[in-house]
Amino acid sequence: MKLIKLGLIILVFLILHINSMAFVNPNRVRTSIASTHIVNGDTVKTIPGDTLKVTLPDSTQVVDNFDNIMSDRLDSMVHTWYVQNAFPVDSLEKAFAADSLQAALPDSVYVKRLQNLDSFIPLPYNEAVKKFINFYVNRRRGMVSIMMGLTNYYFPLFEEALAKYDLPIELKYLPIIESALNPRIVSRAGASGLWQFMHGTAKMYGLEINSYIDERNDPIKATDAAARYLKDLYAIYGDWHVVIAAYNCGPGNINKAVRRSGGKQSYWEIYAKLPRETRGYIPVFIAANYVMNYAKEHNLYPVLPSFKILTDTLVVTSYLNFEQIAGVLNIPVTEIRQLNPQYKHDIIPAKPDKHFVLKLPIDKISPFIDNQTQIFAFNRDKYFPNNQIIPIKGDRGGYFDIEGKKKIYYTVKSGDNPRSVANKYKISTSLLAEWNHIRRNRIKVGQKLAIYVDDKSLASKSESKKSKADKAKAKKEKEIILKPDESITGPNTINEEYTYYTVRQGDSLYTIAKQFAGVSDTEIKLLNNIKNARSLTVGQKLKIPIKA
């Protein structure tokens, strides 16, 4: 009988031990791969295991998938207000130039360079890392140069927070992967800001999110929250590769991968069981570390902005709309948005008992203080009737009035996405999402989307249904057909037919070009002999080539 009881105790102990191995031991120190030797020229050098070349399953597919994600993030960064206005036009053109594929270096060079980095976080090398290095230093050189120019603004902020919580300084490269240093970017999954916080995680770390404010987009508060989150993840897992992976996919997915891998706990051991995007996360993190430290070895240098925004902050204690500031201080609303990305609808919802911060260029701080009474009184009844925030009916500022507009329905077709539908009707994707309760930018073929348009927009849509003869007649009446100016030269062929476009507030060559099928911003620049894309003025007439 005693032997039976002893056997049962041993069996229970074994079962508990096996189950415990499915979870990460926070006190365990891990090494990804055992140490070995590599040949470096004529000498044999011992390399720590974490810098060895390792082979991963289906890494090519993972890289291709993450390649598209990173391209989208870099593209969004280049189209932010500050980049479009403060960076040289020729640099922006290079950013969108065709891929420039160059021969990769021998693997031994990459291994040696990664080994020479004094990194607290292990930086192993494999084929996926090599492909992401190539993505940065060859295929997206122009965009990376611009992003490097932004690091002078953001890296001191990141470094201060990481030092405050005693975290590895290499973590400052995470936002390069997460957001390409675009503080307003929103992912397909709903993550937002420089550090791409999901809603639930952001609330756990004290970031305020409501109808008017989203502190995930506040660089200072989001960075502090990200540092605290990373510190907590390390307390759980004790392995920086796993921590960084958990930051991307969440602790739940990490624990599942550990269990499905039979209790194995290093990133490379659970790699095959992780979500596809996360499989590319550590390789691209290592590649970002490499590129930021060895850019000049690839003749890659930061493009610095032609003007820097020196800023200071003010405390706001009452409701304030960005247009009130712009109307008195003569500063573009788009610039105020860039400096204050946490405010969702151009409204600072401040009250005497709840203050908020406003960031402005330093040369506007004194004028704001001197004209504070005038600023708060500017069109007060329009923006805050009875000193209340009126219900939001639209995007920026919340003053898109649907009253008097025609409500139509659009049927989603194959290949449509919220942005393409919104562009078709010249509305914002935010409005489209709000009117139709679209979540995570998901629409499906056959879905009916409600859209509010004015009579002019409706008329332009109905015009497309006219007979070919009517279209030709209308086109002849509306379009001025001329030959391009003889003084305009360039590599692109300019169509001999063009129409006129009147520049509006907030326009750029890129946003104007997007309104005309097949037309690029370079063509508009050449056709109008524009030397500086930032020289556009409201009311200016631009010639737009007519494409068949």
C-alpha positions in Angstrom: 0.0 0.0 0.0 2.8 2.4 0.9 4.5 1.6 -2.4 1.3 2.5 -4.3 1.0 5.8 -2.5 4.7 6.6 -3.1 4.2 5.8 -6.8 1.2 8.1 -7.0 3.1 10.9 -5.4 6.0 10.5 -7.8 3.5 10.4 -10.8 1.8 13.6 -9.6 5.2 15.3 -9.2 6.2 14.3 -12.7 2.9 15.6 -14.2 3.3 19.0 -12.4 6.9 19.2 -13.5 6.0 18.6 -17.1 3.2 21.2 -17.0 5.4 23.8 -15.4 7.8 23.5 -18.3 5.1 24.9 -20.6 5.5 28.3 -18.9 8.4 30.6 -18.9 10.6 30.6 -15.9 11.3 34.3 -15.1 14.5 33.6 -13.3 16.1 31.4 -16.0 19.0 32.9 -18.0 18.9 31.7 -21.6 21.4 31.4 -24.4 20.0 31.0 -27.9 22.7 28.8 -29.4 25.9 27.2 -28.1 29.2 28.8 -28.8 31.3 27.7 -31.8 34.0 29.0 -34.1 33.9 30.8 -37.4 36.7 31.6 -39.9 37.6 35.3 -40.1 40.2 35.7 -42.8 43.1 33.4 -41.9 42.3 33.3 -38.2 39.8 31.4 -36.2 37.9 33.5 -33.7 35.5 32.3 -31.0 32.1 34.0 -31.4 29.5 34.0 -28.6 26.6 31.7 -29.5 24.1 34.6 -29.9 26.0 36.1 -32.8 26.1 32.9 -34.9 24.3 32.3 -38.2 21.2 30.2 -37.7 18.8 28.7 -40.2 15.1 29.3 -39.7 12.1 27.6 -41.3 10.3 29.5 -44.1 12.2 32.7 -43.4 11.8 33.9 -47.0 8.0 34.0 -46.7 8.3 35.7 -43.3 10.6 38.3 -44.7 8.4 39.0 -47.8 5.4 39.5 -45.5 7.2 41.8 -43.1 8.8 43.6 -46.0 5.3 44.8 -47.1 4.5 45.9 -43.5 7.7 47.9 -43.1 7.3 49.5 -46.6 3.8 50.7 -45.5 5.2 52.2 -42.3 8.0 54.0 -44.1 5.6 55.3 -46.7 3.3 56.7 -43.9 6.4 58.4 -42.3 7.4 60.1 -45.5 3.9 61.6 -45.9 3.7 63.3 -42.5 3.4 67.0 -42.4 6.8 67.7 -41.0 8.6 65.5 -43.5 6.7 66.9 -46.5 7.4 70.5 -45.4 10.8 70.4 -43.7 12.8 68.0 -45.9 14.4 68.8 -49.2 12.3 68.1 -52.3 15.0 66.1 -54.0 15.3 63.9 -51.0 11.6 63.2 -51.0 11.8 62.3 -54.7 14.7 59.9 -53.9 12.6 58.3 -51.2 10.1 57.2 -53.8 12.6 56.2 -56.4 12.7 52.6 -57.7 14.5 50.0 -55.6 18.3 50.1 -55.9 19.4 46.5 -55.4 23.2 46.1 -54.8 25.3 43.1 -54.0 25.2 42.0 -50.4 28.4 41.7 -48.3 29.8 38.3 -47.3 28.1 36.9 -44.2 31.4 37.0 -42.3 31.3 40.9 -42.5 27.8 41.1 -41.0 28.7 38.6 -38.3 31.8 40.5 -37.3 30.1 43.9 -37.3 27.2 42.6 -35.2 29.7 41.0 -32.8 31.6 44.3 -32.4 28.5 46.1 -31.2 28.5 46.5 -27.5 24.9 45.4 -27.2 23.3 44.2 -24.0 20.7 42.4 -26.2 22.1 39.5 -28.2 22.3 40.1 -31.9 22.5 36.8 -33.8 22.8 36.6 -37.5 20.8 34.6 -40.0 19.4 34.7 -43.5 16.3 36.7 -42.4 18.5 39.3 -40.7 20.5 39.6 -43.9 17.4 40.2 -46.0 16.2 42.9 -43.7 19.6 44.6 -43.7 19.3 44.6 -47.5 15.8 46.1 -47.2 17.1 49.0 -45.3 20.4 49.8 -46.9 19.5 49.1 -50.5 15.8 48.8 -51.3 14.5 51.7 -49.1 17.7 53.9 -48.9 15.9 57.2 -49.5 13.2 56.6 -46.9 15.8 55.3 -44.3 17.9 58.5 -44.8 14.9 60.6 -44.0 14.0 58.4 -41.0 17.6 58.8 -39.8 17.1 62.6 -39.9 14.2 62.2 -37.5 16.2 60.3 -35.0 17.8 63.5 -33.7 14.4 64.6 -32.5 13.1 61.3 -31.1 16.1 59.3 -29.8 17.0 61.7 -26.9 13.4 61.2 -25.7 13.6 57.4 -26.0 17.0 57.3 -24.3 15.9 59.4 -21.4 13.0 57.1 -20.6 15.0 53.9 -21.1 17.7 55.2 -18.7 15.0 56.2 -16.2 13.9 52.5 -16.0 17.4 51.0 -16.3 16.6 49.3 -19.7 19.0 48.5 -22.6 19.5 51.5 -24.8 19.2 49.3 -27.9 15.4 49.3 -27.3 15.3 52.8 -28.8 15.3 51.1 -32.2 11.9 49.5 -31.5 9.8 52.5 -32.7 11.8 52.3 -36.0 10.2 48.9 -36.6 6.8 49.7 -34.9 6.0 53.0 -36.6 9.0 54.3 -38.7 8.9 57.3 -36.3 5.4 58.4 -37.4 3.5 59.4 -34.2 0.1 59.3 -35.8 0.3 55.9 -37.6 -2.5 53.3 -36.9 -1.9 49.7 -37.8 -4.5 47.3 -39.3 -4.9 45.8 -35.9 -5.7 49.1 -34.3 -2.4 49.8 -32.6 -1.5 53.5 -32.6 1.4 55.9 -32.1 5.2 55.7 -32.1 5.2 52.6 -29.9 2.1 51.0 -31.4 0.1 50.4 -28.3 -3.1 48.4 -28.5 -6.1 50.0 -26.7 -6.2 47.6 -23.7 -2.5 47.7 -23.0 -2.4 51.5 -23.3 -5.2 51.8 -20.7 -3.4 49.4 -18.4 -0.4 51.7 -18.4 -2.4 54.9 -17.7 -2.7 56.4 -21.2 -6.0 58.3 -21.6 -8.1 57.3 -24.7 -11.5 58.9 -25.3 -13.4 60.6 -28.1 -11.1 63.6 -28.1 -7.7 62.4 -26.9 -5.5 59.4 -27.6 -2.3 59.6 -25.5 -0.9 56.6 -27.4 0.0 59.3 -30.0 1.7 61.5 -27.3 5.4 60.8 -27.8 6.4 61.6 -24.2 3.6 59.8 -22.4 3.6 56.8 -24.8 7.4 56.4 -24.5 7.2 56.4 -20.7 4.4 53.8 -20.8 6.4 51.6 -23.3 9.4 51.6 -21.0 7.3 50.5 -18.1 5.7 47.8 -20.2 9.1 46.5 -21.4 10.4 46.4 -17.8 7.4 44.4 -16.7 7.8 41.9 -19.6 11.4 41.4 -18.7 10.4 40.6 -15.1 8.2 37.9 -16.5 10.4 36.3 -19.2 14.0 37.3 -18.3 15.1 37.0 -22.0 15.2 40.2 -24.2 14.4 38.3 -27.4 11.3 36.9 -25.9 10.4 40.3 -24.3 10.7 42.0 -27.7 8.6 39.3 -29.3 6.0 39.6 -26.5 5.9 43.4 -27.1 4.9 42.7 -30.7 2.3 39.8 -30.3 1.4 39.9 -26.6 2.3 37.6 -23.7 -0.6 35.3 -24.5 0.8 34.4 -27.8 4.3 33.8 -26.3 2.9 31.5 -23.7 1.0 29.5 -26.4 4.2 29.2 -28.4 6.1 28.0 -25.4 3.5 25.3 -24.7 3.3 24.2 -28.3 7.1 24.0 -28.4 7.1 21.5 -25.6 8.2 24.0 -22.9 11.2 25.4 -24.9 11.7 29.0 -23.9 14.2 30.9 -26.2 12.9 32.9 -29.1 14.7 30.8 -31.7 13.3 27.6 -30.2 9.7 28.8 -30.2 10.2 30.7 -33.5 8.1 28.3 -35.6 5.1 28.5 -33.2 4.9 32.3 -33.1 2.5 34.4 -35.3 4.0 35.1 -38.7 4.6 38.8 -38.2 6.4 38.1 -34.9 8.8 35.7 -36.6 10.2 38.6 -38.6 10.3 40.9 -35.5 13.7 39.9 -33.9 15.4 39.7 -37.3 14.2 43.2 -38.3 15.2 44.5 -34.8 18.7 43.1 -35.3 18.8 44.6 -38.8 17.7 48.0 -37.5 20.5 47.9 -34.9 23.0 47.1 -37.6 21.8 49.8 -40.0 21.7 52.5 -37.4 25.3 51.7 -36.4 26.9 50.9 -39.8 24.9 53.2 -42.1 28.0 55.2 -43.2 29.7 51.9 -44.2 26.9 51.6 -46.8 27.2 55.2 -47.8 23.9 55.9 -46.1 23.6 59.2 -44.3 20.8 61.0 -42.6 18.9 63.7 -44.5 18.4 66.6 -42.1 15.4 68.8 -42.3 15.8 72.3 -43.8 14.3 73.7 -40.7 14.0 72.4 -37.2 11.0 72.9 -35.0 12.1 74.2 -31.6 9.2 73.8 -29.3 7.9 74.6 -25.9 4.7 73.7 -24.0 1.8 75.6 -22.5 -0.8 74.5 -20.0 -4.4 74.8 -21.4 -7.3 75.1 -18.8 -10.3 75.6 -21.1 -11.7 74.1 -24.3 -9.6 75.2 -27.3 -9.8 74.4 -31.0 -6.7 74.3 -33.2 -8.4 76.7 -35.7 -8.7 79.3 -32.9 -4.9 79.2 -32.5 -4.3 79.2 -36.2 -6.7 82.1 -36.8 -4.9 84.4 -34.3 -1.3 83.3 -34.5 -1.1 82.7 -38.2 0.2 79.1 -37.9 -1.1 76.3 -40.1 -3.5 73.9 -38.4 -1.5 71.0 -40.0 1.6 72.1 -38.0 -0.3 72.3 -34.7 -1.6 68.7 -35.4 2.0 67.5 -36.1 3.2 68.9 -32.8 0.1 67.6 -30.8 -0.8 64.2 -32.3 -2.6 63.1 -29.2 -5.7 65.3 -29.9 -8.0 63.4 -32.3 -10.3 66.1 -33.6 -8.3 69.3 -33.3 -9.9 69.9 -29.9 -8.1 70.2 -26.6 -10.8 69.1 -24.1 -9.3 71.0 -21.1 -11.3 72.2 -18.1 -10.4 74.2 -15.0 -10.1 71.0 -13.1 -8.4 69.0 -15.9 -5.5 70.6 -17.6 -3.9 69.5 -20.9 -0.6 70.5 -22.6 -0.3 72.3 -25.9 3.0 72.2 -27.8 3.9 75.1 -30.2 6.9 76.4 -32.0 9.0 78.3 -29.6 8.5 81.6 -31.5 4.7 81.2 -31.0 4.8 80.8 -27.2 5.1 84.5 -26.3 2.4 85.6 -28.9 0.1 82.9 -27.5 0.6 84.2 -23.9 0.2 87.9 -25.1 -3.0 87.1 -27.1 -4.5 84.4 -24.9 -7.8 86.1 -24.3 -8.2 86.8 -28.0 -7.4 83.3 -28.9 -9.9 81.7 -26.6 -12.6 84.2 -27.7 -11.9 83.7 -31.5 -15.2 82.3 -33.0 -16.0 80.8 -29.6 -19.7 80.5 -30.3 -18.9 78.5 -33.5 -16.6 76.0 -31.9 -18.0 75.8 -28.4 -21.6 77.1 -28.3 -22.7 77.6 -24.6 -19.1 76.8 -23.8 -19.7 73.1 -24.7 -18.1 70.8 -27.1 -20.6 70.1 -29.8 -21.2 66.4 -30.8 -18.6 65.1 -33.3 -20.1 64.5 -36.7 -16.9 64.0 -38.7 -13.2 64.1 -38.8 -10.8 67.0 -38.0 -12.5 69.4 -35.6 -15.8 67.5 -35.8 -17.6 70.1 -37.9 -18.6 68.1 -41.0 -22.3 68.9 -41.0 -24.3 66.2 -42.8 -27.4 68.4 -42.8 -28.3 69.3 -46.4 -26.0 66.6 -47.8 -27.2 63.7 -49.9 -26.9 60.3 -48.5 -25.9 57.7 -51.0 -24.7 54.1 -50.8 -21.6 52.6 -52.3 -21.3 48.8 -52.9 -17.9 47.5 -52.1 -16.1 45.8 -55.0 -13.2 43.4 -55.1 -10.0 45.3 -54.5 -11.6 48.1 -52.6 -10.3 49.3 -49.2 -11.6 52.2 -47.0 -8.9 54.6 -48.3 -9.7 54.0 -52.0 -13.4 54.4 -51.4 -12.8 57.6 -49.3 -10.6 59.0 -52.1 -13.2 58.3 -54.7 -15.7 60.7 -52.9 -13.0 63.1 -51.6 -13.7 62.4 -47.9 -11.5 61.2 -45.1 -11.2 57.5 -44.1 -12.1 58.6 -40.6 -15.4 59.9 -41.8 -16.1 56.8 -43.8 -15.3 54.6 -40.8 -17.5 56.7 -38.5 -20.5 56.7 -40.7 -20.3 52.9 -41.3 -18.9 51.7 -38.0 -15.8 50.3 -39.7 -13.4 48.7 -37.4 -9.7 47.9 -38.2 -10.2 49.1 -41.8 -12.2 46.0 -42.6 -14.8 46.0 -45.4 -16.1 43.1 -47.5 -17.2 42.7 -51.1 -20.9 43.5 -51.4 -21.1 45.6 -48.3 -23.2 48.8 -48.6 -21.4 51.9 -47.3 -23.3 55.1 -46.5 -21.7 58.3 -47.8 -22.8 61.9 -47.4 -22.0 64.1 -50.4 -23.0 67.6 -51.5 -24.8 68.3 -54.7 -21.6 69.1 -56.6 -20.0 65.8 -55.8 -23.2 64.0 -56.7 -23.4 65.8 -59.9 -19.9 64.9 -60.8 -20.8 61.2 -60.1 -23.9 61.3 -62.2 -21.9 63.0 -65.0 -19.9 59.8 -65.4 -23.0 58.0 -66.4 -23.8 60.3 -69.4 -23.3 59.2 -72.9 -19.9 59.4 -74.5 -21.0 62.4 -76.6 -22.2 64.3 -73.5 -18.9 63.5 -71.7 -16.8 64.8 -74.6 -18.8 68.0 -74.8 -18.6 68.6 -71.0 -14.8 67.9 -71.1 -14.4 70.4 -73.9 -16.2 73.1 -72.0 -14.4 72.5 -68.7 -10.8 71.8 -69.8 -8.3 74.2 -71.3 -6.2 72.4 -73.7 -2.8 73.9 -74.3 0.8 72.8 -75.0 3.1 72.7 -72.1 5.4 75.6 -71.4 8.5 75.6 -73.6 10.6 76.4 -70.5 9.7 73.2 -68.8 12.1 70.4 -69.3 12.6 67.0 -67.6 12.9 63.3 -68.0 9.2 62.7 -67.9 7.0 63.1 -70.9 4.2 65.6 -70.2 0.8 65.1 -71.7 -0.1 68.0 -74.1 -3.6 68.3 -72.5 -4.1 69.6 -69.0 -6.6 71.2 -66.7 -6.3 73.6 -63.8 -6.4 72.9 -60.0 -6.7 75.6 -57.3 -4.5 75.0 -54.3 -6.4 74.8 -51.0 -5.4 75.0 -47.4 -3.3 71.9 -46.4 -2.6 70.8 -50.0 0.8 69.4 -51.0 2.0 68.2 -54.4 1.5 64.6 -53.2 -2.1 65.1 -52.0 -3.0 67.0 -55.2 -1.6 64.3 -57.4 -3.5 61.6 -55.5 -6.8 63.2 -56.7 -5.9 62.7 -60.4 -5.6 59.1 -61.7 -2.2 58.4 -63.2 -0.7 61.7 -62.3 2.5 62.0 -60.1 3.6 64.9 -58.0 6.8 65.0 -60.0 4.8 65.6 -63.2 2.9 68.5 -61.6 6.2 70.0 -60.4 7.7 69.8 -63.8 4.6 71.1 -65.7 4.4 74.1 -63.3 8.1 74.8 -63.1 8.0 74.4 -59.3 11.4 74.6 -57.7 10.3 74.1 -54.1 7.3 72.0 -53.2 6.8 74.0 -50.1 6.2 77.2 -52.0 2.6 76.3 -52.8 0.2 79.1 -51.8 -3.6 78.9 -51.2 -5.4 80.0 -54.4 -2.5 79.2 -56.7 -3.5 77.7 -60.1 -1.7 74.5 -61.0 -1.8 72.8 -64.4 -2.6 69.1 -64.1 -1.9 66.7 -67.0 -4.9 64.9 -68.3 -4.4 61.1 -68.5 -6.4 58.8 -70.7 
